[in-house]
Every structure is written in structure tokens, then in C-alpha cells.
Amino acid sequence: MTFLRGFIAYCVVATVHVVSLAAGWNDVASASKFSLMPALILGVVIARRRPFSRPDYLLLAALALSWLGDIFVADAESSSFLVGLAAFFGAHALYLVLFLTAVRSRRIPGFTALLIVWWVGLLLILRHDLGFFFIPLAVYGAVLAASTAAAFATQRLIATGAVLFLASDTALAGALFSPSAVWWQSDVLIMSLYIAGQGAIAAGVVQARNAPQNTASVGE
């Protein structure tokens, strides 16, 4: 029960954010967006049953970087966009290390090589719209694909979260760099995928770390 109670605040903030986006309540949407990762960090702290060690701090650091990304990644034409992109790059780099060390339970499946197709395909589709951002987005896409692949070496909840995060970023890239492709309520879908993805990753990592066999995990 403590595990589930830990994420109540995140679920409440997430619901408020998605509803406010759909209703067009911009002030509420902005405030709730910037409260998402702090609420998720609180959930991790409450749900983690054992003393924190290096892998747990990696998760918290990834969520903190994601919070910075939420603040700065909003407009590709803003000078702060690269700051937000760098923050999310760091978050996925930390996820990659976390997935491959503390919560890894199997080999990375061969089908994850399809993520290379996703990476190349997305860059090809957006190549004429990216301009200066082609290289930064290519580097970011590479670490995103790598962390997603590594998630499949962990457990189902983490892998599901990583795929949802990937889907959110894919839709966001289209919305930011190819505005003609934006559809009605696309921001609701993008944020719903992101919220579910981050929540599943965090809950999955805490679940794996709480399991008895992880009392002597790498990095303890």
C-alpha cells in the first residue's frame, strides 16, 4: 500500500495537467506541468522501502533533469531550447546507466535494433525542418534509442514506460519542427504519453529496487 500511496500526488497533478490542457486553461497547465517531476520525485521517496543508494540517486537525478527539460523545452525557436534538450539528454543517459546496471535482468533483445530504423527514419522525415538542430537532435535521438533498448533488458513496466517516453518525444519532435503536422489536441496526447512513460519508469525502477533480490544490486 505504501508503494501505491507514494504516487497518488503524481497521479493527481498529472490528471490536473491533462484536463487543463484539454480545456485550454493555460495558467493551470503551465503550473501543473512544472509540478509533475517534483511530485514524481516525492512518489519515489515515499515508495522506496529500503535506504537509498547510488542507483536510487541516479533515478532521482534523471527525474530532476527531466524537470529542467520540462521547463526549457517548449519552443524550438527559444534560446533555452538547447538547455532543455541537454537536460533530457542527461536524463536518458542516466536511465541508460541505471537500466544496464541496477535493474538489468536479461540480455537486450535483438528486436531493439529496430530502434535504429526509428532514429534514422525520424531524422530523414524531419531533415528539411531541423536546420541547426539536426545534429543536436541526432545525438539526443541516439541516447533516447539506447535507453529504450536498455529498458527491454529490465522488466515489463520499465520497458513500457520507455516506449511511451519514446512515443511522446517522437510526437513532440513533429509538433516542434513540422508544425503543419500538428493535429487537434496533440499536446494532450504528447503529455499523456510523457506522464505515463515517466511514471511507469519510476514505478518500475522502485518496484525492482524494492524486490528482495536487489538488496545487493550493482552500485549498492
Salt bridges, closest charged atoms under 4 A:
ASP56 OD1 - ARG48 NE 2.87
ASP56 OD2 - ARG209 NH2 3.14
ASP169 OD2 - HIS92 NE2 3.96
GLU220 OE2 - ARG209 NH2 3.03
